[in-house]
Amino acid sequence: MKFPFYLDVSWGWICITFGATILLGFIMHLLSKKFYTLYVFVRKFSILDLEFPVSALELSTYIKGVFLLPKELSEKSLHALKNRLYINFLFIPLKYATIFLLCIKLSQKMSFLGNYIFIILSFLQIIPFLCDLIENFYLLKKLSPNAMVSTDTVHRNYQLLAKIKWIIFLTAVVFCITTLVYFWLIGNFSYHSLVYLIIIIAELALIFILIKTTANFSKIDLDQYQNIGN
């Protein structure tokens, strides 16, 4: 018996949302190359440093450090960080829509327990979607030269949102990938669907090429700034 829910999902829509997701992800990757802060010394940082800081003080220090940089570098880093967070408002719905559609598609190929598991995983994406939005708003609000150190309760809740987001999202991704591989190994697929597999591979190959060709994009020699923190 299957879960009494049906949504007609085509592989074409999954290819479109996936392609848009990784394209925005690539743009955000380029922007992250311009993330610099003064934290003991001038250094690069990533969005994961802001998502999983050791403490509320460290998060505040990362943000304040952006404003303590020389004007040109500070403006470049702050502009990139803000744009990355703004683009994330487009990236978030596309990312979770892709997983939602894929889970629904796979649920239609399953029966009994598998059908229920993928239906549940698809709708569970609402939780990390909301967590991601809250986290993004929180970081945008924190971008200030006088970024306050959050209370322990606020910081714990912030980190809890990040953990919930990644656990639910990655669980769905692992289930989807392992199921797709399983269907491939047992030959449970139509030859028509191979077209969409080729499209997905082509999208990934294009992004890989773009990443390689922009490897030195906005590379800055930080040695000239290393006396600032002294």
N, CA, C and O of each residue as an XYZ file, in Angstrom:
920
protein
N       0.838     -1.200      0.000
C       0.000      0.000      0.000
C       0.873      1.250      0.000
O       1.826      1.350      0.773
N       0.543      2.204     -0.872
C       1.317      3.418     -0.966
C       0.661      4.559     -0.207
O      -0.539      4.546      0.065
N       1.487      5.546      0.127
C       0.988      6.750      0.796
C       0.007      7.467     -0.143
O       0.297      7.648     -1.325
N      -1.159      7.875      0.389
C      -2.190      8.488     -0.460
C      -1.845      9.924     -0.882
O      -2.557     10.875     -0.558
N      -0.740     10.046     -1.608
C      -0.310     11.360     -2.106
C       0.341     11.157     -3.455
O       1.162     10.257     -3.631
N      -0.029     11.999     -4.408
C       0.575     11.873     -5.732
C       0.829     13.252     -6.318
O      -0.040     14.124     -6.310
N       2.025     13.423     -6.817
C       2.409     14.652     -7.499
C       3.199     14.246     -8.733
O       4.215     13.559     -8.635
N       2.726     14.675     -9.887
C       3.386     14.303    -11.139
C       4.696     15.080    -11.275
O       4.685     16.280    -11.551
N       5.811     14.397    -11.083
C       7.139     15.021    -11.144
C       7.911     14.428    -12.316
O       8.042     13.209    -12.430
N       8.418     15.290    -13.181
C       9.211     14.813    -14.311
C      10.698     15.014    -14.025
O      11.077     15.904    -13.263
N      11.529     14.185    -14.639
C      12.971     14.330    -14.482
C      13.444     15.661    -15.054
O      14.465     16.207    -14.636
N      12.679     16.173    -16.021
C      13.034     17.463    -16.610
C      13.055     18.576    -15.588
O      13.982     19.385    -15.568
N      12.031     18.628    -14.729
C      11.975     19.659    -13.689
C      13.111     19.477    -12.683
O      13.668     20.454    -12.185
N      13.448     18.226    -12.390
C      14.548     17.968    -11.459
C      15.864     18.463    -12.052
O      16.689     19.042    -11.346
N      16.057     18.236    -13.355
C      17.270     18.724    -14.031
C      17.346     20.251    -13.999
O      18.417     20.826    -13.803
N      16.195     20.898    -14.195
C      16.159     22.365    -14.207
C      16.497     22.935    -12.829
O      17.338     23.827    -12.716
N      15.845     22.422    -11.782
C      16.102     22.948    -10.430
C      17.518     22.611     -9.974
O      18.169     23.413     -9.303
N      17.996     21.411    -10.344
C      19.359     21.026     -9.976
C      20.378     21.920    -10.675
O      21.338     22.379    -10.057
N      20.163     22.165    -11.974
C      21.077     23.015    -12.728
C      21.117     24.429    -12.176
O      22.188     25.019    -12.039
N      19.931     24.980    -11.853
C      19.868     26.332    -11.287
C      20.546     26.375     -9.919
O      21.203     27.357     -9.574
N      20.382     25.301     -9.144
C      20.978     25.230     -7.807
C      22.499     25.255     -7.872
O      23.139     26.038     -7.170
N      23.080     24.403     -8.713
C      24.543     24.337     -8.758
C      25.132     25.578     -9.429
O      26.270     25.950     -9.142
N      24.375     26.220    -10.316
C      24.855     27.461    -10.927
C      24.937     28.569     -9.876
O      25.933     29.288     -9.800
N      23.874     28.703     -9.061
C      23.905     29.687     -7.978
C      24.975     29.324     -6.954
O      25.635     30.196     -6.389
N      25.137     28.012     -6.724
C      26.180     27.562     -5.806
C      27.559     27.964     -6.299
O      28.426     28.324     -5.503
N      27.766     27.903     -7.613
C      29.049     28.305     -8.200
C      29.272     29.811     -8.026
O      30.376     30.247     -7.699
N      28.216     30.601     -8.246
C      28.324     32.054     -8.069
C      28.683     32.383     -6.621
O      29.528     33.240     -6.360
N      28.030     31.690     -5.680
C      28.338     31.928     -4.268
C      29.756     31.475     -3.935
O      30.421     32.061     -3.080
N      30.214     30.421     -4.621
C      31.592     29.954     -4.440
C      32.587     31.035     -4.868
O      33.592     31.262     -4.195
N      32.299     31.703     -5.994
C      33.164     32.788     -6.455
C      33.186     33.939     -5.449
O      34.240     34.503     -5.156
N      32.012     34.276     -4.929
C      31.932     35.363     -3.951
C      32.701     35.020     -2.679
O      33.325     35.891     -2.073
N      32.656     33.757     -2.277
C      33.332     33.347     -1.035
C      34.850     33.468     -1.133
O      35.539     33.494     -0.113
N      35.374     33.542     -2.356
C      36.813     33.724     -2.533
C      37.273     35.111     -2.078
O      38.467     35.354     -1.902
N      36.307     36.018     -1.891
C      36.625     37.384     -1.472
C      36.366     37.610      0.017
O      36.388     38.751      0.479
N      36.121     36.534      0.773
C      35.855     36.666      2.209
C      37.172     36.795      2.969
O      37.965     35.855      3.031
N      37.391     37.980      3.549
C      38.586     38.205      4.372
C      38.173     38.860      5.675
O      37.178     39.583      5.738
N      38.950     38.599      6.713
C      38.681     39.206      8.015
C      39.995     39.398      8.765
O      40.999     38.753      8.462
N      39.971     40.280      9.728
C      41.133     40.471     10.606
C      40.831     39.743     11.905
O      40.120     40.248     12.773
N      41.387     38.548     12.017
C      41.182     37.708     13.193
C      42.575     37.257     13.628
O      43.082     36.246     13.142
N      43.194     38.004     14.541
C      44.601     37.875     14.938
C      45.483     38.411     13.799
O      46.320     39.288     14.014
N      45.284     37.874     12.589
C      45.957     38.377     11.389
C      44.939     38.333     10.247
O      43.867     37.747     10.395
N      45.265     38.943      9.127
C      44.347     38.946      7.990
C      44.286     37.540      7.403
O      45.310     36.959      7.041
N      43.093     37.013      7.317
C      42.919     35.645      6.831
C      41.636     35.523      6.024
O      40.752     36.376      6.097
N      41.554     34.447      5.254
C      40.311     34.115      4.562
C      39.404     33.364      5.537
O      39.869     32.770      6.509
N      38.113     33.402      5.258
C      37.179     32.587      6.031
C      36.077     32.110      5.087
O      35.954     32.605      3.967
N      35.293     31.166      5.537
C      34.218     30.604      4.720
C      32.880     30.783      5.423
O      32.826     31.154      6.595
N      31.828     30.523      4.708
C      30.490     30.634      5.300
C      30.311     29.592      6.395
O      29.536     29.802      7.328
N      31.024     28.468      6.292
C      30.938     27.439      7.340
C      31.550     27.937      8.644
O      31.138     27.511      9.723
N      32.533     28.837      8.553
C      33.101     29.428      9.765
C      32.046     30.244     10.513
O      32.070     30.338     11.740
N      31.116     30.834      9.747
C      30.047     31.614     10.361
C      28.898     30.719     10.828
O      28.185     31.061     11.771
N      28.721     29.587     10.174
C      27.656     28.661     10.566
C      28.023     27.862     11.808
O      27.172     27.570     12.647
N      29.306     27.510     11.914
C      29.741     26.669     13.033
C      30.932     27.294     13.772
O      31.998     26.683     13.851
N      30.760     28.496     14.308
C      31.844     29.095     15.100
C      31.994     28.351     16.426
O      31.040     27.763     16.935
N      33.187     28.387     16.964
C      33.432     27.721     18.245
C      32.583     28.341     19.352
O      32.113     27.650     20.256
N      32.399     29.641     19.266
C      31.631     30.345     20.294
C      30.944     31.556     19.682
O      31.207     31.918     18.535
N      30.061     32.179     20.459
C      29.397     33.408     20.011
C      30.426     34.521     19.822
O      30.280     35.368     18.942
N      31.470     34.512     20.657
C      32.534     35.511     20.549
C      33.275     35.368     19.222
O      33.611     36.366     18.585
N      33.528     34.130     18.809
C      34.245     33.917     17.557
C      33.435     34.424     16.369
O      33.993     35.033     15.456
N      32.127     34.182     16.369
C      31.272     34.675     15.291
C      31.334     36.204     15.222
O      31.478     36.783     14.146
N      31.225     36.833     16.371
C      31.295     38.290     16.436
C      32.657     38.805     15.967
O      32.745     39.834     15.297
N      33.715     38.078     16.328
C      35.072     38.479     15.953
C      35.283     38.384     14.446
O      35.905     39.259     13.843
N      34.766     37.324     13.845
C      34.859     37.171     12.384
C      34.207     38.360     11.684
O      34.775     38.930     10.753
N      33.009     38.729     12.141
C      32.259     39.806     11.492
C      32.918     41.161     11.733
O      33.080     41.943     10.796
N      33.298     41.446     12.977
C      33.961     42.719     13.271
C      35.264     42.855     12.487
O      35.637     43.946     12.056
N      35.954     41.714     12.312
C      37.233     41.721     11.609
C      37.116     42.175     10.165
O      38.062     42.737      9.614
N      35.959     41.937      9.544
C      35.742     42.392      8.162
C      35.815     43.913      8.089
O      36.354     44.472      7.134
N      35.272     44.575      9.100
C      35.229     46.045      9.128
C      36.556     46.658      9.579
O      36.782     47.852      9.387
N      37.440     45.842     10.182
C      38.729     46.336     10.659
C      39.820     46.272      9.594
O      40.934     46.753      9.804
N      39.491     45.676      8.453
C      40.455     45.573      7.359
C      40.690     46.942      6.711
O      39.890     47.858      6.899
N      41.779     47.088      5.951
C      41.955     48.319      5.164
C      40.713     48.548      4.295
O      40.065     47.595      3.862
N      40.393     49.811      4.049
C      39.122     50.173      3.421
C      38.803     49.383      2.158
O      37.703     48.843      2.032
N      39.733     49.307      1.234
C      39.479     48.632     -0.048
C      39.164     47.151      0.159
O      38.212     46.629     -0.421
N      39.962     46.477      0.982
C      39.766     45.053      1.236
C      38.495     44.819      2.048
O      37.775     43.845      1.827
N      38.228     45.727      2.992
C      37.025     45.619      3.815
C      35.760     45.737      2.959
O      34.829     44.945      3.105
N      35.736     46.722      2.072
C      34.566     46.932      1.221
C      34.358     45.749      0.285
O      33.226     45.319      0.061
N      35.447     45.227     -0.258
C      35.362     44.085     -1.167
C      34.817     42.853     -0.442
O      33.953     42.149     -0.965
N      35.324     42.600      0.757
C      34.903     41.439      1.541
C      33.450     41.568      1.997
O      32.680     40.611      1.912
N      33.078     42.759      2.481
C      31.717     42.981      2.958
C      30.713     42.888      1.812
O      29.641     42.303      1.965
N      31.065     43.465      0.667
C      30.190     43.421     -0.507
C      29.966     41.981     -0.946
O      28.842     41.590     -1.261
N      31.043     41.189     -0.966
C      30.940     39.779     -1.370
C      30.093     38.986     -0.378
O      29.273     38.157     -0.776
N      30.294     39.244      0.916
C      29.552     38.526      1.944
C      28.061     38.841      1.879
O      27.229     37.937      1.962
N      27.725     40.117      1.732
C      26.314     40.500      1.631
C      25.665     39.904      0.392
O      24.559     39.368      0.463
N      26.349     39.995     -0.747
C      25.794     39.440     -1.982
C      25.608     37.931     -1.881
O      24.634     37.373     -2.387
N      26.564     37.284     -1.214
C      26.464     35.830     -1.037
C      25.224     35.473     -0.222
O      24.519     34.517     -0.545
N      24.961     36.232      0.823
C      23.795     35.986      1.663
C      22.483     36.326      0.938
O      21.476     35.641      1.119
N      22.503     37.376      0.126
C      21.305     37.728     -0.642
C      20.996     36.662     -1.694
O      19.842     36.266     -1.860
N      22.017     36.202     -2.397
C      21.825     35.156     -3.406
C      21.342     33.867     -2.743
O      20.632     33.067     -3.353
N      21.732     33.685     -1.507
C      21.321     32.489     -0.777
C      19.796     32.396     -0.646
O      19.250     31.299     -0.522
N      19.111     33.543     -0.673
C      17.656     33.530     -0.607
C      17.044     32.909     -1.868
O      15.904     32.445     -1.832
N      17.774     32.896     -2.961
C      17.338     32.197     -4.169
C      17.808     30.747     -4.148
O      17.099     29.837     -4.577
N      19.030     30.557     -3.634
C      19.635     29.224     -3.586
C      18.863     28.282     -2.664
O      18.666     27.111     -2.990
N      18.430     28.792     -1.523
C      17.744     27.957     -0.523
C      16.503     27.270     -1.081
O      16.427     26.043     -1.004
N      15.520     27.988     -1.642
C      14.339     27.296     -2.155
C      14.651     26.341     -3.302
O      14.020     25.291     -3.416
N      15.617     26.690     -4.155
C      15.970     25.798     -5.264
C      16.606     24.505     -4.754
O      16.308     23.418     -5.248
N      17.480     24.638     -3.764
C      18.158     23.459     -3.211
C      17.164     22.472     -2.617
O      17.211     21.279     -2.914
N      16.268     22.973     -1.780
C      15.317     22.071     -1.129
C      14.209     21.623     -2.073
O      13.640     20.547     -1.891
N      13.895     22.437     -3.083
C      12.913     22.015     -4.092
C      13.463     20.834     -4.889
O      12.722     19.914     -5.235
N      14.764     20.862     -5.177
C      15.387     19.761     -5.919
C      15.285     18.452     -5.137
O      14.923     17.414     -5.691
N      15.607     18.513     -3.849
C      15.528     17.307     -3.022
C      14.084     16.865     -2.845
O      13.792     15.669     -2.865
N      13.176     17.829     -2.671
C      11.755     17.510     -2.539
C      11.262     16.768     -3.782
O      10.635     15.714     -3.664
N      11.537     17.306     -4.965
C      11.080     16.691     -6.212
C      11.709     15.314     -6.416
O      11.041     14.382     -6.864
N      12.994     15.190     -6.086
C      13.675     13.905     -6.251
C      13.087     12.851     -5.316
O      12.890     11.704     -5.719
N      12.809     13.231     -4.074
C      12.208     12.292     -3.121
C      10.822     11.851     -3.589
O      10.472     10.675     -3.498
N      10.038     12.811     -4.091
C       8.703     12.473     -4.606
C       8.822     11.526     -5.792
O       8.077     10.550     -5.884
N       9.748     11.806     -6.695
C       9.951     10.956     -7.868
C      10.326      9.540     -7.460
O       9.790      8.570     -7.996
N      11.248      9.423     -6.510
C      11.689      8.102     -6.066
C      10.588      7.377     -5.295
O      10.487      6.152     -5.364
N       9.772      8.119     -4.568
C       8.674      7.483     -3.818
C       7.702      6.784     -4.755
O       7.091      5.780     -4.390
N       7.558      7.322     -5.977
C       6.633      6.740     -6.933
C       7.144      5.427     -7.510
O       6.377      4.647     -8.075
N       8.446      5.188     -7.365
C       9.039      3.938     -7.838
C       9.118      2.897     -6.732
O       9.511      1.754     -6.966
N       8.738      3.306     -5.521
C       8.840      2.407     -4.369
C       7.463      1.917     -3.951
O       6.438      2.476     -4.342
N       7.462      0.883     -3.164
C       6.207      0.383     -2.603
C       6.383      0.173     -1.103
O       7.501      0.063     -0.600
N       5.263      0.122     -0.409
C       5.254     -0.120      1.029
C       6.145      0.867      1.781
O       5.948      2.078      1.670
N       7.132      0.366      2.554
C       7.929      1.194      3.449
C       8.724      2.258      2.688
O       8.792      3.410      3.118
N       9.323      1.872      1.563
C      10.133      2.811      0.791
C       9.336      4.015      0.333
O       9.835      5.140      0.337
N       8.089      3.775     -0.062
C       7.220      4.864     -0.504
C       6.988      5.854      0.625
O       7.073      7.064      0.417
N       6.698      5.353      1.809
C       6.454      6.209      2.972
C       7.711      6.973      3.362
O       7.644      8.159      3.684
N       8.872      6.291      3.334
C      10.128      6.930      3.730
C      10.420      8.149      2.862
O      10.767      9.212      3.377
N      10.279      7.999      1.548
C      10.615      9.111      0.653
C       9.569     10.222      0.674
O       9.904     11.390      0.472
N       8.320      9.875      0.913
C       7.311     10.921      1.074
C       7.614     11.749      2.323
O       7.536     12.977      2.303
N       7.961     11.056      3.408
C       8.297     11.752      4.659
C       9.542     12.619      4.472
O       9.573     13.769      4.910
N      10.578     12.060      3.815
C      11.810     12.817      3.578
C      11.549     14.054      2.725
O      12.164     15.099      2.933
N      10.640     13.932      1.772
C      10.346     15.074      0.902
C       9.735     16.224      1.695
O      10.147     17.373      1.537
N       8.763     15.925      2.540
C       8.100     16.987      3.295
C       8.928     17.466      4.483
O       8.727     18.573      4.980
N       9.860     16.628      4.935
C      10.759     17.066      6.006
C      11.667     18.207      5.557
O      12.216     18.928      6.390
N      11.828     18.374      4.234
C      12.698     19.441      3.723
C      12.185     20.835      4.093
O      12.925     21.816      4.017
N      10.922     20.913      4.491
C      10.378     22.198      4.948
C      11.139     22.691      6.176
O      11.330     23.894      6.359
N      11.572     21.744      7.017
C      12.273     22.114      8.254
C      13.630     22.749      7.968
O      13.881     23.862      8.431
N      14.525     22.077      7.214
C      15.808     22.737      6.922
C      15.642     23.990      6.072
O      16.449     24.915      6.164
N      14.601     24.026      5.244
C      14.316     25.224      4.455
C      14.088     26.427      5.372
O      14.648     27.501      5.149
N      13.273     26.240      6.392
C      13.000     27.317      7.343
C      14.234     27.635      8.188
O      14.525     28.799      8.462
N      14.956     26.588      8.597
C      16.186     26.796      9.379
C      17.201     27.621      8.591
O      17.844     28.520      9.132
N      17.331     27.301      7.315
C      18.270     28.008      6.456
C      17.890     29.481      6.306
O      18.751     30.360      6.350
N      16.599     29.740      6.128
C      16.136     31.123      5.998
C      16.400     31.918      7.274
O      16.884     33.049      7.220
N      16.078     31.320      8.423
C      16.302     31.996      9.709
C      17.787     32.285      9.900
O      18.170     33.378     10.319
N      18.614     31.294      9.590
C      20.064     31.451      9.722
C      20.577     32.575      8.824
O      21.429     33.363      9.234
N      20.056     32.646      7.603
C      20.490     33.665      6.658
C      20.101     35.068      7.132
O      20.902     36.001      7.067
N      18.866     35.199      7.607
C      18.413     36.491      8.152
C      19.266     36.892      9.355
O      19.624     38.060      9.513
N      19.584     35.916     10.195
C      20.374     36.166     11.397
C      21.759     36.714     11.040
O      22.222     37.685     11.638
N      22.417     36.082     10.057
C      23.749     36.521      9.655
C      23.715     37.911      9.019
O      24.601     38.730      9.263
N      22.699     38.172      8.212
C      22.575     39.504      7.608
C      22.396     40.579      8.675
O      22.949     41.674      8.574
N      21.621     40.250      9.686
C      21.387     41.203     10.768
C      22.648     41.437     11.599
O      22.829     42.508     12.178
N      23.519     40.425     11.654
C      24.743     40.523     12.454
C      25.831     41.359     11.773
O      26.782     41.790     12.426
N      25.693     41.587     10.472
C      26.742     42.304      9.735
C      26.794     43.762     10.147
O      26.083     44.609      9.607
N      27.641     44.028     11.104
C      27.785     45.377     11.640
C      29.182     45.534     12.243
O      29.724     44.568     12.779
N      29.773     46.722     12.168
C      31.088     46.941     12.786
C      31.060     46.722     14.291
O      32.086     46.467     14.921
N      29.845     46.829     14.857
C      29.694     46.629     16.303
C      28.891     45.365     16.604
O      28.057     45.346     17.509
N      29.153     44.324     15.843
C      28.417     43.065     16.011
C      28.497     42.595     17.458
O      29.575     42.319     17.984
N      27.342     42.513     18.078
C      27.273     42.128     19.484
C      27.494     40.629     19.650
O      27.140     39.837     18.777
N      28.085     40.251     20.783
C      28.248     38.835     21.117
C      26.907     38.324     21.617
O      26.372     38.840     22.598
N      26.364     37.322     20.957
C      25.063     36.784     21.338
C      25.125     36.097     22.692
O      26.193     35.678     23.140
N      23.986     35.986     23.331
C      23.926     35.246     24.596
C      24.140     33.766     24.307
O      24.003     33.318     23.169
N      24.471     33.024     25.338
C      24.709     31.582     25.171
C      23.466     30.882     24.616
O      23.576     29.980     23.785
N      22.294     31.298     25.075
C      21.043     30.669     24.619
C      20.818     30.920     23.130
O      20.485     30.002     22.381
N      21.003     32.167     22.711
C      20.818     32.510     21.297
C      21.826     31.764     20.438
O      21.478     31.254     19.373
N      23.072     31.697     20.892
C      24.107     31.026     20.117
C      23.833     29.524     20.018
O      24.018     28.934     18.954
N      23.401     28.909     21.100
C      23.080     27.480     21.065
C      21.937     27.208     20.095
O      21.971     26.238     19.338
N      20.924     28.073     20.123
C      19.790     27.902     19.203
C      20.224     28.086     17.753
O      19.751     27.388     16.856
N      21.125     29.030     17.537
C      21.649     29.272     16.193
C      22.390     28.033     15.673
O      22.197     27.619     14.530
N      23.231     27.453     16.519
C      23.961     26.260     16.109
C      23.039     25.056     15.953
O      23.272     24.189     15.111
N      21.989     25.013     16.776
C      21.013     23.930     16.660
C      20.311     23.977     15.310
O      20.089     22.938     14.688
N      19.963     25.175     14.856
C      19.331     25.332     13.545
C      20.243     24.789     12.445
O      19.787     24.097     11.535
N      21.542     25.112     12.540
C      22.499     24.655     11.529
C      22.614     23.133     11.526
O      22.668     22.512     10.464
N      22.650     22.537     12.708
C      22.764     21.073     12.804
C      21.518     20.381     12.266
O      21.616     19.407     11.519
N      20.342     20.887     12.647
C      19.086     20.304     12.162
C      19.022     20.386     10.640
O      18.654     19.425      9.964
N      19.388     21.550     10.122
C      19.365     21.771      8.668
C      20.216     20.733      7.945
O      19.746     20.073      7.019
N      21.468     20.593      8.370
C      22.383     19.698      7.673
C      22.013     18.229      7.860
O      22.137     17.443      6.921
N      21.566     17.847      9.044
C      21.224     16.438      9.295
C      20.066     15.985      8.414
O      20.146     14.938      7.772
N      18.990     16.770      8.381
C      17.822     16.389      7.582
C      18.148     16.422      6.094
O      17.781     15.507      5.356
N      18.831     17.468      5.654
C      19.170     17.604      4.237
C      20.094     16.479      3.775
O      19.829     15.838      2.758
N      21.178     16.238      4.519
C      22.137     15.209      4.121
C      21.539     13.807      4.200
O      21.886     12.942      3.396
N      20.648     13.577      5.158
C      19.967     12.273      5.241
C      19.176     12.010      3.965
O      19.227     10.913      3.409
N      18.448     13.016      3.509
C      17.667     12.874      2.275
C      18.590     12.659      1.074
O      18.304     11.828      0.212
N      19.690     13.403      1.016
C      20.638     13.260     -0.098
C      21.212     11.849     -0.144
O      21.279     11.236     -1.209
N      21.625     11.334      1.011
C      22.196      9.979      1.071
C      21.166      8.938      0.640
O      21.489      8.027     -0.123
N      19.937      9.066      1.120
C      18.880      8.124      0.740
C      18.638      8.175     -0.767
O      18.494      7.136     -1.410
N      18.595      9.371     -1.321
C      18.331      9.528     -2.758
C      19.452      8.922     -3.600
O      19.190      8.185     -4.550
N      20.696      9.234     -3.251
C      21.828      8.748     -4.044
C      21.941      7.228     -3.978
O      22.115      6.565     -5.001
N      21.840      6.680     -2.765
C      21.955      5.220     -2.625
C      20.814      4.495     -3.344
O      21.025      3.422     -3.909
N      19.619      5.067     -3.327
C      18.478      4.459     -4.020
C      18.655      4.510     -5.523
O      18.362      3.541     -6.223
N      19.142      5.660     -6.028
C      19.395      5.782     -7.470
C      20.456      4.785     -7.927
O      20.318      4.159     -8.978
N      21.517      4.641     -7.131
C      22.572      3.674     -7.459
C      22.004      2.260     -7.442
O      22.323      1.451     -8.313
N      21.166      1.963     -6.458
C      20.547      0.637     -6.356
C      19.698      0.337     -7.590
O      19.798     -0.748     -8.162
N      18.861      1.294     -8.002
C      18.033      1.108     -9.193
C      18.895      0.900    -10.438
O      18.561      0.115    -11.325
N      20.016      1.628    -10.476
C      20.923      1.491    -11.618
C      21.533      0.090    -11.662
O      21.617     -0.524    -12.726
N      21.957     -0.409    -10.501
C      22.613     -1.732    -10.439
C      21.667     -2.874    -10.798
O      22.080     -3.854    -11.418
N      20.397     -2.747    -10.408
C      19.445     -3.828    -10.696
C      18.740     -3.616    -12.037
O      17.915     -4.432    -12.447
N      19.069     -2.519    -12.712
C      18.485     -2.264    -14.020
C      17.053     -1.774    -13.989
O      16.321     -1.903    -14.970
N      16.652     -1.205    -12.845
C      15.272     -0.722    -12.714
C      15.193      0.742    -13.165
O      14.992      1.644    -12.352
N      15.353      0.956    -14.452
C      15.244      2.306    -15.007
C      14.884      2.184    -16.487
O      15.106      1.146    -17.111
N      14.335      3.245    -17.027
C      13.988      3.258    -18.450
C      15.119      3.913    -19.227
O      15.790      4.810    -18.718
N      15.328      3.470    -20.451
C      16.398      4.048    -21.266
C      16.118      5.515    -21.587
O      17.040      6.287    -21.852
N      14.853      5.889    -21.561
C      14.487      7.288    -21.772
C      15.069      8.186    -20.680
O      15.436      9.332    -20.939
N      15.148      7.656    -19.459
C      15.663      8.441    -18.336
C      17.167      8.677    -18.430
O      17.693      9.553    -17.742
N      17.875      7.907    -19.275
C      19.318      8.091    -19.439
C      19.631      9.477    -20.001
O      20.703     10.028    -19.750
N      18.693     10.032    -20.758
C      18.873     11.377    -21.301
C      19.058     12.377    -20.168
O      19.912     13.260    -20.240
N      18.243     12.229    -19.113
C      18.311     13.141    -17.976
C      19.581     12.922    -17.166
O      20.129     13.860    -16.589
N      20.048     11.661    -17.127
C      21.315     11.375    -16.458
C      22.452     12.091    -17.181
O      23.339     12.657    -16.541
N      22.427     12.067    -18.496
C      23.445     12.751    -19.289
C      23.392     14.259    -19.042
O      24.428     14.919    -18.964
N      22.170     14.799    -18.919
C      22.009     16.234    -18.651
C      22.620     16.594    -17.293
O      23.324     17.596    -17.167
N      22.343     15.768    -16.279
C      22.891     16.002    -14.938
C      24.414     15.957    -14.966
O      25.080     16.814    -14.385
N      24.961     14.949    -15.647
C      26.421     14.817    -15.745
C      27.017     16.023    -16.469
O      28.065     16.535    -16.076
N      26.342     16.473    -17.526
C      26.824     17.638    -18.282
C      26.803     18.889    -17.406
O      27.727     19.700    -17.463
N      25.760     19.048    -16.600
C      25.676     20.204    -15.698
C      26.818     20.184    -14.688
O      27.454     21.207    -14.436
N      27.069     19.014    -14.116
C      28.149     18.884    -13.139
C      29.513     19.125    -13.796
O      30.385     19.768    -13.212
N      29.687     18.601    -15.017
C      30.955     18.784    -15.733
C      31.198     20.262    -16.033
O      32.322     20.749    -15.911
N      30.145     20.968    -16.423
C      30.276     22.397    -16.722
C      30.694     23.179    -15.479
O      31.583     24.029    -15.543
N      30.048     22.888    -14.345
C      30.398     23.573    -13.097
C      31.831     23.238    -12.682
O      32.564     24.105    -12.206
N      32.224     21.975    -12.865
C      33.593     21.560    -12.531
C      34.611     22.343    -13.360
O      35.629     22.798    -12.838
N      34.329     22.496    -14.656
C      35.215     23.242    -15.541
C      35.289     24.711    -15.120
O      36.366     25.308    -15.110
N      34.129     25.290    -14.770
C      34.091     26.684    -14.336
C      34.897     26.888    -13.054
O      35.596     27.890    -12.900
N      34.790     25.928    -12.139
C      35.538     26.021    -10.878
C      37.043     25.972    -11.147
O      37.816     26.723    -10.551
N      37.444     25.081    -12.049
C      38.862     24.949    -12.382
C      39.405     26.202    -13.073
O      40.512     26.655    -12.781
N      38.613     26.752    -13.987
C      39.073     27.923    -14.741
C      39.068     29.204    -13.906
O      39.717     30.185    -14.269
N      38.349     29.195    -12.804
C      38.303     30.390    -11.941
C      39.028     30.143    -10.615
O      38.790     30.835     -9.626
N      39.909     29.151    -10.615
C      40.603     28.770     -9.373
C      41.391     29.932     -8.772
O      41.499     30.038     -7.550
N      41.939     30.800     -9.614
C      42.742     31.928     -9.129
C      41.977     33.244     -9.159
O      42.568     34.322     -9.102
N      40.667     33.142     -9.247
C      39.825     34.329     -9.306
C      39.929     35.131     -8.008
O      39.779     34.581     -6.917
N      40.187     36.440     -8.137
C      40.273     37.362     -6.995
C      41.296     36.937     -5.954
O      41.114     37.183     -4.762
N      42.364     36.306     -6.399
C      43.409     35.894     -5.462
C      44.214     37.107     -5.028
O      44.676     37.884     -5.864
N      44.380     37.268     -3.734
C      45.068     38.436     -3.178
C      46.274     37.974     -2.360
O      46.202     37.001     -1.610
N      47.379     38.695     -2.524
C      48.576     38.428     -1.718
C      48.359     39.058     -0.338
O      48.384     40.281     -0.196
N      48.149     38.222      0.665
C      47.834     38.716      2.004
C      49.069     39.169      2.782
O      48.941     39.776      3.845
N      50.264     38.878      2.260
C      51.493     39.249      2.979
C      51.564     40.756      3.242
O      52.092     41.190      4.266
N      51.027     41.548      2.307
C      51.079     43.005      2.454
C      50.215     43.522      3.603
O      50.341     44.677      4.010
N      49.340     42.664      4.124
C      48.436     43.087      5.199
C      48.795     42.489      6.551
O      48.126     42.773      7.544
N      49.840     41.665      6.609
C      50.083     40.896      7.819
C      50.631     41.694      8.994
O      50.787     41.143     10.083
N      50.927     42.971      8.805
C      51.384     43.796      9.945
C      50.235     44.568     10.581
O      50.440     45.316     11.536
N      49.013     44.385     10.047
C      47.860     45.149     10.540
C      47.472     44.730     11.951
O      47.177     45.572     12.798
N      47.473     43.449     12.192
C      47.016     42.969     13.499
C      48.030     43.106     14.597
O      47.747     42.778     15.749
N      49.240     43.597     14.254
C      50.318     43.677     15.278
C      50.306     45.041     15.977
O      51.129     45.291     16.857
